């Protein structure tokens, strides 16, 4: 662009954007037609004379959301919330966002499968003030850990969700993990447990957190429960387990771990979860980076909810 042309564009830009003159007023002052002025205003942005910036705090997270969707080829949405000053604050922020999202996507006839853990529990707490969401059924996806913690065990969380969603609760009356395949075979053959497991085939949506499978991690409810011993934890680690999604163990590449330890979990199978139309996964905090990568690469999650710090950590780690 020659200097004369640039000066004309700068003049037009200043008159239109700074002085607030209309195209007709600019045309009169510069002795141009209105169509010429319109073309010059358009060229101001096309050729970089004028640049726009929107001071929107959400713009940064929108960029992160798109990067997560692209990186993991997710078929649904990505929702990123600001990271709080504490982990609990971040979970509360996430829970509020999840409830808002669910209010726009769940229907009264929805059969909702629910996982367990502190993040899912936080969502249950947020549902207390959401009187516009109702579903038909809330189904426990994995057996009970037996810690009797309201923020961990699936049966308590399912009852909580069902109460606030005006739904029928379906409790899986079995342990999360058993000591032998013989015992698992016997339990899943029990009529009431078999009927419950069959419900997984008819789910419309699943809500589950990404669990850490590192035994030393204080974030891992599996290991805090004491159900899995140190040798069993070591066996999972040696098999490459990096993340847990409703009892399903995945490596960092998204491959399902299928060793003798993982096989003794009682809960939804990978094949059953793969048939669920909408799987909502979530995690909070950079410590969950490996678990998040593993679960997102599993190909099972459609929509993900993360806090900003975790989203950035995930993108930096892949």
C-alpha positions as CSV (number, residue, x, y, z in Angstrom):
1,X,0.0,0.0,0.0
2,X,1.4,3.4,-1.0
3,X,1.7,6.2,1.6
4,X,-1.0,8.3,0.0
5,X,-3.5,5.4,0.2
6,X,-2.6,4.6,3.8
7,X,-3.0,8.3,4.9
8,X,-6.5,8.3,3.3
9,X,-7.5,5.1,5.2
10,X,-6.1,6.5,8.4
11,X,-8.1,9.7,7.9
12,X,-11.3,7.8,7.2
13,X,-10.7,5.5,10.2
14,X,-10.2,8.5,12.5
15,X,-13.3,10.3,11.3
16,X,-15.5,7.2,11.5
17,X,-14.2,5.5,14.7
18,X,-12.9,8.4,16.7
19,X,-15.0,11.3,15.7
20,X,-18.1,9.2,15.1
21,X,-19.0,10.7,11.8
22,X,-21.5,8.8,9.5
23,X,-20.5,7.6,6.1
24,X,-22.6,10.4,4.5
25,X,-20.8,13.0,6.6
26,X,-17.3,11.6,5.7
27,X,-18.3,11.5,2.0
28,X,-19.3,15.2,2.1
29,X,-16.1,16.3,3.8
30,X,-13.8,14.3,1.5
31,X,-15.8,14.8,-1.6
32,X,-16.3,11.1,-2.1
33,X,-19.3,8.9,-2.7
34,X,-20.9,7.0,0.1
35,X,-20.1,3.7,-1.6
36,X,-16.4,4.7,-1.7
37,X,-16.4,5.6,1.9
38,X,-18.0,2.2,2.8
39,X,-15.3,0.4,0.8
40,X,-12.6,2.4,2.5
41,X,-13.9,1.6,6.0
42,X,-14.0,-2.1,5.1
43,X,-10.4,-1.8,3.9
44,X,-9.3,-0.2,7.1
45,X,-9.9,-3.5,8.9
46,X,-8.8,-5.8,6.0
47,X,-5.4,-4.0,5.7
48,X,-4.7,-3.7,9.4
49,X,-5.2,0.1,9.7
50,X,-7.9,-0.6,12.3
51,X,-7.8,-3.5,14.8
52,X,-10.5,-4.5,17.2
53,X,-10.0,-5.8,20.7
54,X,-12.8,-7.1,23.0
55,X,-12.0,-6.8,26.7
56,X,-13.9,-10.0,27.6
57,X,-12.5,-12.1,30.5
58,X,-14.1,-15.2,29.0
59,X,-12.1,-14.8,25.7
60,X,-9.2,-16.6,27.2
61,X,-11.2,-19.6,28.3
62,X,-13.0,-19.7,25.0
63,X,-9.7,-20.2,23.3
64,X,-8.8,-22.9,25.8
65,X,-12.1,-24.6,25.2
66,X,-11.6,-24.8,21.5
67,X,-8.1,-26.1,21.9
68,X,-9.3,-28.9,24.2
69,X,-12.1,-29.8,21.8
70,X,-9.7,-30.0,18.9
71,X,-6.9,-31.8,20.7
72,X,-9.1,-34.6,21.9
73,X,-11.7,-34.5,19.0
74,X,-14.6,-34.3,21.4
75,X,-18.1,-34.6,19.9
76,X,-19.8,-32.3,22.5
77,X,-18.7,-29.2,24.3
78,X,-15.9,-28.0,26.5
79,X,-16.7,-25.8,29.5
80,X,-13.8,-24.1,31.4
81,X,-14.3,-22.2,34.6
82,X,-11.9,-19.9,36.5
83,X,-9.6,-21.6,38.9
84,X,-10.4,-20.6,42.5
85,X,-8.1,-19.8,45.3
86,X,-8.7,-23.2,46.8
87,X,-9.5,-26.6,45.3
88,X,-12.9,-26.6,46.9
89,X,-13.7,-23.2,45.5
90,X,-12.7,-24.5,42.0
91,X,-15.0,-27.4,42.5
92,X,-17.9,-25.1,43.5
93,X,-17.3,-23.0,40.4
94,X,-17.3,-26.1,38.2
95,X,-20.4,-27.5,39.9
96,X,-22.3,-24.3,39.2
97,X,-21.3,-24.5,35.5
98,X,-22.3,-28.1,35.2
99,X,-25.7,-27.5,36.8
100,X,-26.3,-24.6,34.4
101,X,-25.3,-26.8,31.4
102,X,-27.5,-29.7,32.6
103,X,-30.5,-27.4,33.0
104,X,-30.2,-26.7,29.3
105,X,-29.6,-30.3,28.1
106,X,-31.4,-32.8,30.3
107,X,-35.0,-33.7,29.8
108,X,-37.6,-35.1,32.3
109,X,-37.4,-38.6,30.7
110,X,-33.6,-38.8,30.9
111,X,-32.0,-41.9,32.5
112,X,-28.9,-40.4,34.1
113,X,-26.0,-42.5,35.3
114,X,-23.9,-41.0,38.0
115,X,-20.3,-41.7,39.2
116,X,-18.8,-40.8,42.5
117,X,-16.1,-38.6,44.1
118,X,-15.8,-35.1,45.5
119,X,-16.4,-33.2,42.2
120,X,-19.6,-35.2,41.5
121,X,-20.7,-34.6,45.2
122,X,-20.1,-30.8,44.6
123,X,-22.6,-31.0,41.7
124,X,-25.1,-32.7,43.9
125,X,-24.8,-29.8,46.4
126,X,-25.2,-27.2,43.6
127,X,-28.4,-29.0,42.5
128,X,-30.1,-28.0,45.8
129,X,-30.8,-24.5,44.3
130,X,-31.7,-25.7,40.9
131,X,-35.4,-26.4,40.8
132,X,-35.7,-26.4,37.0
133,X,-34.0,-29.7,36.4
134,X,-35.9,-33.0,36.5
135,X,-35.0,-36.5,35.2
136,X,-36.7,-39.9,35.3
137,X,-34.0,-42.1,36.8
138,X,-30.6,-41.7,38.5
139,X,-28.5,-44.8,38.3
140,X,-25.4,-45.7,40.3
141,X,-22.6,-46.7,37.9
142,X,-20.1,-48.4,40.2
143,X,-20.3,-50.4,43.4
144,X,-19.9,-48.8,46.8
145,X,-16.5,-48.0,48.3
146,X,-17.8,-48.3,51.9
147,X,-16.1,-45.2,53.2
148,X,-19.5,-43.7,54.3
149,X,-18.4,-40.3,53.0
150,X,-21.1,-38.2,51.5
151,X,-18.6,-36.7,49.1
152,X,-17.3,-40.1,47.9
153,X,-19.6,-43.1,47.9
154,X,-21.8,-43.6,44.9
155,X,-25.0,-44.8,46.7
156,X,-25.2,-41.7,48.9
157,X,-24.5,-39.4,45.9
158,X,-27.2,-41.2,43.8
159,X,-29.8,-40.7,46.5
160,X,-28.8,-37.0,46.7
161,X,-29.1,-36.5,43.0
162,X,-32.4,-38.3,42.8
163,X,-33.9,-36.2,45.6
164,X,-32.9,-32.9,43.9
165,X,-33.9,-34.1,40.4
166,X,-37.2,-35.6,41.5
167,X,-36.1,-38.9,40.1
168,X,-36.1,-42.6,40.9
169,X,-32.8,-43.7,42.5
170,X,-31.3,-47.0,41.5
171,X,-28.6,-48.2,43.9
172,X,-25.9,-50.8,43.0
173,X,-25.9,-53.0,46.1
174,X,-22.4,-54.4,45.6
175,X,-18.8,-53.4,46.4
176,X,-16.7,-51.4,44.0
177,X,-13.9,-53.9,44.1
178,X,-13.8,-57.6,45.1
179,X,-10.9,-59.9,45.9
180,X,-11.5,-62.5,43.3
181,X,-13.1,-63.1,39.9
182,X,-15.0,-66.0,41.4
183,X,-16.7,-63.6,43.9
184,X,-17.4,-61.1,41.2
185,X,-19.0,-63.7,39.0
186,X,-21.2,-64.8,41.9
187,X,-22.3,-61.2,42.8
188,X,-23.1,-60.1,39.3
189,X,-25.2,-63.2,38.8
190,X,-27.4,-62.2,41.7
191,X,-30.8,-61.2,40.1
192,X,-31.0,-57.7,41.7
193,X,-27.4,-56.9,40.7
194,X,-27.9,-58.3,37.2
195,X,-31.0,-56.2,36.7
196,X,-29.1,-53.1,37.8
197,X,-26.2,-53.8,35.5
198,X,-28.7,-54.2,32.6
199,X,-29.9,-50.7,33.2
200,X,-26.6,-49.4,32.0
201,X,-27.6,-50.4,28.5
202,X,-30.5,-48.0,28.5
203,X,-28.8,-44.8,29.9
204,X,-29.3,-41.5,28.1
205,X,-26.5,-39.7,29.8
206,X,-23.6,-40.2,32.2
207,X,-22.1,-37.8,34.7
208,X,-18.6,-38.8,36.1
209,X,-15.4,-37.4,37.4
210,X,-11.9,-38.3,36.2
211,X,-10.1,-40.2,39.0
212,X,-6.4,-40.4,39.7
213,X,-5.1,-44.0,39.8
214,X,-1.8,-43.2,41.5
215,X,-1.8,-44.9,44.9
216,X,0.2,-42.2,46.6
217,X,-2.2,-39.5,45.5
218,X,-4.5,-38.0,48.2
219,X,-6.9,-37.3,45.3
220,X,-7.6,-41.0,44.7
221,X,-10.7,-42.2,46.5
222,X,-10.0,-45.7,45.3
223,X,-6.8,-45.9,47.3
224,X,-8.1,-43.9,50.3
225,X,-10.8,-46.5,50.7
226,X,-8.3,-49.3,51.3
227,X,-10.2,-51.6,48.9
228,X,-7.1,-51.8,46.7
229,X,-3.8,-52.9,48.3
230,X,-0.4,-51.5,47.5
231,X,0.5,-54.6,45.4
232,X,-2.7,-54.2,43.4
233,X,-2.0,-50.5,43.0
234,X,1.5,-51.4,41.7
235,X,-0.1,-53.9,39.2
236,X,-2.3,-51.1,37.9
237,X,0.6,-48.7,37.5
238,X,2.7,-51.4,35.8
239,X,-0.2,-51.9,33.4
240,X,0.0,-48.1,32.6
241,X,-3.2,-46.9,34.4
242,X,-3.3,-43.2,34.5
243,X,-7.0,-42.4,34.9
244,X,-10.2,-43.8,36.2
245,X,-13.6,-43.2,34.7
246,X,-16.4,-45.0,36.7
247,X,-14.0,-47.8,37.6
248,X,-12.6,-48.2,34.1
249,X,-8.9,-47.8,34.1
250,X,-7.2,-46.1,31.1
251,X,-3.6,-45.5,30.1
252,X,-2.3,-42.1,29.1
253,X,-3.0,-43.0,25.5
254,X,-6.6,-43.9,26.2
255,X,-6.2,-47.7,26.1
256,X,-8.4,-49.7,28.5
257,X,-6.4,-51.5,31.2
258,X,-7.4,-55.1,31.2
259,X,-5.4,-56.8,33.9
260,X,-6.5,-59.1,36.8
261,X,-6.9,-56.1,39.1
262,X,-9.0,-53.9,36.8
263,X,-11.2,-56.9,36.0
264,X,-12.4,-57.2,39.6
265,X,-14.3,-53.8,39.6
266,X,-18.1,-54.0,39.6
267,X,-19.6,-51.4,37.5
268,X,-20.4,-50.2,34.0
269,X,-18.4,-51.8,31.2
270,X,-16.6,-49.9,28.5
271,X,-18.9,-51.3,25.9
272,X,-22.0,-50.1,27.9
273,X,-20.5,-46.6,28.3
274,X,-19.7,-46.4,24.7
275,X,-23.4,-46.8,23.9
276,X,-24.4,-43.8,26.1
277,X,-25.3,-40.8,23.8
278,X,-23.9,-38.2,26.2
279,X,-21.0,-38.7,28.6
280,X,-20.2,-35.7,30.7
281,X,-16.7,-35.9,32.3
282,X,-15.0,-33.5,34.7
283,X,-12.0,-32.8,36.8
284,X,-10.5,-29.9,38.8
285,X,-6.9,-29.0,39.6
286,X,-3.5,-29.5,37.7
287,X,-2.9,-32.6,39.8
288,X,-5.5,-34.4,37.6
289,X,-3.6,-33.7,34.4
290,X,-2.7,-37.4,33.6
291,X,-6.1,-38.7,34.6
292,X,-7.8,-36.1,32.4
293,X,-5.6,-36.9,29.4
294,X,-6.3,-40.6,29.9
295,X,-10.0,-40.3,30.2
296,X,-10.4,-37.8,27.3
297,X,-8.3,-40.1,25.0
298,X,-10.5,-43.0,25.9
299,X,-13.0,-41.8,23.3
300,X,-15.9,-42.2,25.7
301,X,-16.3,-38.5,26.8
302,X,-18.5,-36.2,24.7
303,X,-18.5,-33.1,26.9
304,X,-15.9,-32.1,29.4
305,X,-15.8,-29.6,32.3
306,X,-12.4,-28.3,33.6
307,X,-11.0,-25.4,35.5
308,X,-8.6,-23.1,33.8
309,X,-5.4,-24.3,35.5
310,X,-6.1,-27.9,34.7
311,X,-7.0,-27.1,31.0
312,X,-3.7,-25.2,30.6
313,X,-1.8,-28.1,32.3
314,X,-3.4,-30.6,29.9
315,X,-2.6,-28.6,26.8
316,X,1.0,-28.2,28.0
317,X,1.4,-31.9,28.6
318,X,0.1,-33.3,25.3
